[in-house]
Amino acid sequence: MDFKQYVRDVENFPKQGVGFKDITPLLKDAEAFAAASKALLEFIGNEKVDVVVGMESRGFFYGPVLALELGAGFVPVRKVGKLPHQKISHTYDLEYGSDTLEIHADAINPGDRVVVHDDVLATGGTAKATCKLIEALGGVVIQCNFLLELTALHGASKLVGYKVNSLMRF
């Protein structure tokens, strides 16, 4: 399936000069949504996975679906102030500024095998920060999966040492 036909370009969002890849047409189409879920699962193959971690907010679309299919738990990584329990945080750079992510301090057990999922790999800052959070809690990142990758931003170069998969590249 040509997944790219379901991705809409939105210029100057979230700010002037930024081109946004809108995946809501993909999510709306039941056949494309299911096919993308299956393709993302194929990246994981027969790996044993304890937890899928998805980052706010677009990692929440496919992350729980993958976790359910894998028989794994799902853990959200959120922006500051969104998690109610004891947490750890990591600040990182993104393509249009900086941000901080948090994870519950008890979300990952030492030795947990973790798949990191986000729908977009841009500069790699969000994914790298998430990997750092997982590893700080003793988890093992077995791969980082993305629905789409913006190759001109070289985000994969920040994830050297991790297995990186992207369903689409722009």
C-alpha positions in Angstrom: 0.0 0.0 0.0 1.2 3.5 -0.8 0.9 5.1 2.7 2.3 8.4 1.5 -1.0 9.1 -0.3 -2.6 9.4 3.1 -0.2 12.0 4.5 -1.2 15.6 4.0 1.3 18.5 3.9 0.4 21.5 6.1 2.8 24.5 5.6 3.7 26.9 8.4 2.5 24.7 11.2 3.0 24.7 14.1 5.0 27.9 13.3 6.1 29.9 10.3 8.6 28.0 8.1 7.8 24.5 9.4 6.2 21.9 7.1 3.9 19.6 9.0 3.1 16.0 7.9 -0.5 15.4 8.9 -1.3 11.7 9.3 -5.0 12.2 10.2 -6.1 11.1 6.7 -4.2 7.8 7.3 -5.8 7.3 10.7 -9.3 8.0 9.2 -9.1 5.3 6.6 -9.7 2.0 8.3 -7.9 -0.1 5.6 -4.8 2.2 5.6 -4.7 2.4 9.4 -4.8 -1.4 9.7 -2.2 -1.9 7.0 0.1 0.6 8.6 -0.3 -1.2 12.0 0.6 -4.5 10.4 3.6 -3.0 8.6 4.9 -1.5 11.9 4.4 -4.9 13.6 6.5 -6.5 10.9 9.5 -4.3 11.9 9.4 -6.0 15.3 9.1 -9.5 14.0 9.6 -12.2 16.6 11.4 -10.0 19.1 10.2 -10.4 22.7 8.8 -7.1 23.8 7.7 -6.2 27.4 6.7 -2.6 26.8 5.9 -0.2 23.9 6.7 3.4 24.8 4.9 6.1 22.8 5.7 9.8 23.0 3.2 12.6 23.2 1.2 13.0 21.3 1.3 11.3 18.0 3.1 8.3 19.5 -0.3 7.6 21.2 -2.0 6.6 17.9 -0.1 3.5 17.0 1.9 2.8 20.2 -1.1 1.2 22.1 -2.1 -0.7 19.0 1.3 -2.2 18.7 1.4 -3.0 22.4 -1.9 -4.8 22.2 -0.9 -6.9 19.2 2.4 -7.8 20.9 0.9 -8.7 24.3 3.0 -6.0 25.8 2.3 -3.0 28.1 2.0 0.5 26.8 3.8 3.4 28.6 3.2 7.1 27.6 6.0 9.6 27.6 4.5 13.0 28.2 5.4 16.7 28.2 6.0 18.4 31.6 3.1 18.5 34.0 1.0 15.8 32.3 1.9 12.8 34.5 0.3 12.6 38.0 2.8 10.3 39.7 6.5 10.3 40.6 8.5 10.8 37.4 11.9 11.5 35.8 12.5 14.0 33.0 14.9 14.8 30.1 15.2 18.0 28.1 16.0 17.9 24.4 16.1 20.0 21.2 13.6 19.7 18.4 13.3 21.2 15.0 11.7 24.5 16.2 12.9 24.9 19.9 13.3 22.7 22.9 11.1 20.6 25.2 11.1 18.3 28.2 9.7 14.8 28.4 8.7 12.9 31.5 8.0 9.2 32.3 6.7 7.7 35.5 9.6 6.5 37.6 7.9 3.0 37.9 6.9 2.7 34.3 9.9 0.5 33.2 11.4 -2.3 35.1 15.1 -3.1 34.9 15.7 -5.5 32.0 12.4 -4.6 30.3 12.7 -5.0 26.5 11.2 -1.8 25.0 10.1 -0.7 21.6 10.0 3.1 21.2 7.3 4.3 18.8 6.6 7.7 17.5 4.8 8.6 14.4 7.4 11.1 13.1 11.2 11.0 13.2 12.3 14.6 12.6 15.5 15.8 14.3 15.7 12.7 16.6 15.6 14.7 19.8 12.3 13.3 21.1 13.3 9.7 20.4 16.8 10.1 21.9 15.3 11.7 25.0 12.8 8.9 25.3 15.6 6.3 25.0 17.6 8.1 27.7 14.5 8.0 30.0 14.0 4.2 29.4 17.7 3.4 30.0 17.7 5.6 33.1 15.1 3.2 34.5 17.0 0.1 33.5 15.1 -0.7 30.3 16.7 -2.0 27.1 15.6 -0.3 23.9 15.4 -3.0 21.3 14.3 -0.7 18.4 12.8 2.7 17.6 10.0 2.6 15.1 8.4 5.5 13.2 5.5 5.8 10.9 7.4 8.4 8.9 10.9 10.0 8.8 11.8 13.5 7.6 15.2 12.5 6.2 16.4 16.1 5.5 16.5 16.6 9.3 18.9 13.7 9.9 17.1 12.5 13.0 18.4 8.9 12.6 21.9 10.2 13.1 21.0 11.0 16.7 19.9 7.4 17.2 23.2 5.7 16.3 23.4 2.4 18.3 19.7 1.8 18.1 17.8 -0.1 15.5 15.7 2.4 13.6 12.8 1.6 11.3 10.5 4.0 9.3 7.5 3.0 7.3 7.7 6.1 5.1 10.5 8.5 4.3 10.1 12.1 3.1 
